[in-house]
Amino acid sequence: MFRLDGRIALITGAATGLGAATAVALASQGASVVVSDKPGESLERTLDEAAQHGGRVLATPLDVRDNDQQAAAVRIAVEAFGRIDILVNNAGINRPATGLDVTEQIWEEHFATNVRGGFFLAQKIAPFMIERGWGRIIWISSQSGLVGIPGQPVYCGTKGAVIQVVRTLGLEWAKHGITVNSVAPTFVETKMTSRRLNIPEFLNFVLNKIPAHRLAMPQEIAAAVVFLASEEAAMVNCHTLSVDGGWTAW
Ligand SMILES: NC(=O)c1ccc[n+]([C@@H]2O[C@H](COP(=O)([O-])OP(=O)(O)OC[C@H]3O[C@@H](n4cnc5c(N)ncnc54)[C@H](O)[C@@H]3O)[C@@H](O)[C@H]2O)c1
C-alpha cells in the first residue's frame, strides 16, 4: 500500500526540515521528485538522499513568493517529467512576534510565503492535473491553524487560512480527481523551531501540551504526506490530518 511508483511530485522548501524529509519519503515510495527552495539554498543533500531510492530527481530554485519563479519551476518540472501529479506546499516561515509587536512587514511576509505562494502555485499546477483527471495537493499547515499559540498570531493566522483554502480548493477540484488536504504537525525540531526549543521553559511548555510528551519527528510528518499522496487516500479530501500527539484534542 501507499506506493507512488510513476508519480511526479514537486515539493517546496525542500532544502531542509520537513520538506527534505517529505521529498525523501516520496522518493522512497517510488515517486520522481522535483525539489525546490529559495535561490541560494542548497538542495544537494535532499537530492542525494532522494536519489538513493533509485527514482528520478531534479532540483530547481523556487521562491514561492515570486510568480515568475513559480511559472519557471512548473515549466522546468513539466519539461523534465511531462507533468506534476503531486504538489507539496511545504515552504513556510515563522518569525514569532506578539500581537503588539507585529509589523506590517512581518504580516506581509508570512502571508506571502505561507498562503499566497502555495495558492498560486497550486493554481498553476492544477490545470495539468485536471488534464489527466488525477492530482494530489498537500499543504503543510500546522496545529497553529487549529489552536492559538501566544507569541505567533500572524503565523497562526496564515495556517488557519491554509486550512480554509484546502477545504475550498478540495471542493472545487474533486470532480477532476484531485484531492486537496493538509498535514498539521505539532512541534518538530527543525531550523524553524530549534532556537525556541532550546529554551528549557519553552520546551517544557510544548512537551506539557503534547499528551504523547515528545516532539514529532520529520519522518512522521512525511509519512502522513505519503498517505495523502497515495491512491489509497482517494476519498480523503478537504481534510487536515493532525500529527500532533494529541495537542489539539484538549
Ligand atoms: N517544525 C515545526 O515544528 C513545524 C510545525 C508545524 C508546521 N510546520 C510547517 O512545516 C513547514 C516546513 O517547516 P520546517 O520546520 O521544515 O522549517 P525549516 O525552516 O527547517 O524549512 C523551511 C524551508 O522553507 C524554505 N522557505 C522559506 N521561505 C521560502 C520561500 N519564500 N520560498 C521557498 N522556500 C522557502 C526555507 O528555505 C527552508 O528550506 C512550514 O510550512 C512550517 O510552517 C513546521
The ligand as an SDF file (V2000), in Angstrom:
LIG
                    3D

 44 48  0  0  0  0  0  0  0  0999 V2000
    8.9170   22.4930   12.5690 N   0  0  0  0  0  0  0  0  0  0  0  0
    7.7310   22.5430   13.1200 C   0  0  0  0  0  0  0  0  0  0  0  0
    7.5890   22.4090   14.3650 O   0  0  0  0  0  0  0  0  0  0  0  0
    6.5050   22.7710   12.2940 C   0  0  0  0  0  0  0  0  0  0  0  0
    5.2600   22.5380   12.8850 C   0  0  0  0  0  0  0  0  0  0  0  0
    4.1170   22.7460   12.1320 C   0  0  0  0  0  0  0  0  0  0  0  0
    4.2190   23.1470   10.8220 C   0  0  0  0  0  0  0  0  0  0  0  0
    5.4400   23.3730   10.2740 N   0  0  0  0  0  0  0  0  0  0  0  0
    5.4680   23.8150    8.8840 C   0  0  0  0  0  0  0  0  0  0  0  0
    6.2580   22.9050    8.1350 O   0  0  0  0  0  0  0  0  0  0  0  0
    6.8250   23.5730    7.0040 C   0  0  0  0  0  0  0  0  0  0  0  0
    8.3230   23.2940    6.9840 C   0  0  0  0  0  0  0  0  0  0  0  0
    8.9060   23.8590    8.1430 O   0  0  0  0  0  0  0  0  0  0  0  0
   10.2750   23.3400    8.7900 P   0  0  0  0  0  0  0  0  0  0  0  0
   10.0300   23.1630   10.2130 O   0  0  0  0  0  0  0  0  0  0  0  0
   10.8410   22.2480    7.9830 O   0  0  0  0  0  0  0  0  0  0  0  0
   11.1140   24.6770    8.6480 O   0  0  0  0  0  0  0  0  0  0  0  0
   12.5700   24.9680    8.0520 P   0  0  0  0  0  0  0  0  0  0  0  0
   12.8280   26.3920    8.3460 O   0  0  0  0  0  0  0  0  0  0  0  0
   13.5290   23.9310    8.5020 O   0  0  0  0  0  0  0  0  0  0  0  0
   12.3430   24.7570    6.4940 O   0  0  0  0  0  0  0  0  0  0  0  0
   11.5530   25.6300    5.7410 C   0  0  0  0  0  0  0  0  0  0  0  0
   12.0840   25.6620    4.3410 C   0  0  0  0  0  0  0  0  0  0  0  0
   11.2610   26.5600    3.5950 O   0  0  0  0  0  0  0  0  0  0  0  0
   12.1150   27.3730    2.8280 C   0  0  0  0  0  0  0  0  0  0  0  0
   11.4760   28.6530    2.5130 N   0  0  0  0  0  0  0  0  0  0  0  0
   11.2590   29.7220    3.3250 C   0  0  0  0  0  0  0  0  0  0  0  0
   10.7280   30.7390    2.6160 N   0  0  0  0  0  0  0  0  0  0  0  0
   10.6130   30.2870    1.3410 C   0  0  0  0  0  0  0  0  0  0  0  0
   10.1540   30.8730    0.1420 C   0  0  0  0  0  0  0  0  0  0  0  0
    9.7280   32.1290    0.1060 N   0  0  0  0  0  0  0  0  0  0  0  0
   10.1700   30.1310   -0.9850 N   0  0  0  0  0  0  0  0  0  0  0  0
   10.6190   28.8500   -0.9720 C   0  0  0  0  0  0  0  0  0  0  0  0
   11.1040   28.2540    0.1260 N   0  0  0  0  0  0  0  0  0  0  0  0
   11.0810   28.9710    1.2660 C   0  0  0  0  0  0  0  0  0  0  0  0
   13.3610   27.5610    3.6730 C   0  0  0  0  0  0  0  0  0  0  0  0
   14.4850   27.9720    2.8930 O   0  0  0  0  0  0  0  0  0  0  0  0
   13.5250   26.1800    4.2880 C   0  0  0  0  0  0  0  0  0  0  0  0
   14.3130   25.3320    3.4850 O   0  0  0  0  0  0  0  0  0  0  0  0
    6.4660   25.0380    7.1570 C   0  0  0  0  0  0  0  0  0  0  0  0
    5.3520   25.3420    6.3710 O   0  0  0  0  0  0  0  0  0  0  0  0
    6.1110   25.1430    8.6310 C   0  0  0  0  0  0  0  0  0  0  0  0
    5.2480   26.2090    8.8820 O   0  0  0  0  0  0  0  0  0  0  0  0
    6.5830   23.1890   10.9670 C   0  0  0  0  0  0  0  0  0  0  0  0
  1  2  1  0
  2  3  2  0
  2  4  1  0
  4  5  1  0
  4 44  2  0
  5  6  2  0
  6  7  1  0
  7  8  2  0
  8  9  1  0
  8 44  1  0
  9 10  1  0
  9 42  1  0
 10 11  1  0
 11 12  1  0
 11 40  1  0
 12 13  1  0
 13 14  1  0
 14 15  2  0
 14 16  1  0
 14 17  1  0
 17 18  1  0
 18 19  2  0
 18 20  1  0
 18 21  1  0
 21 22  1  0
 22 23  1  0
 23 24  1  0
 23 38  1  0
 24 25  1  0
 25 26  1  0
 25 36  1  0
 26 27  1  0
 26 35  1  0
 27 28  2  0
 28 29  1  0
 29 30  1  0
 29 35  2  0
 30 31  1  0
 30 32  2  0
 32 33  1  0
 33 34  2  0
 34 35  1  0
 36 37  1  0
 36 38  1  0
 38 39  1  0
 40 41  1  0
 40 42  1  0
 42 43  1  0
M  CHG  2   8   1  16  -1
M  END
$$$$
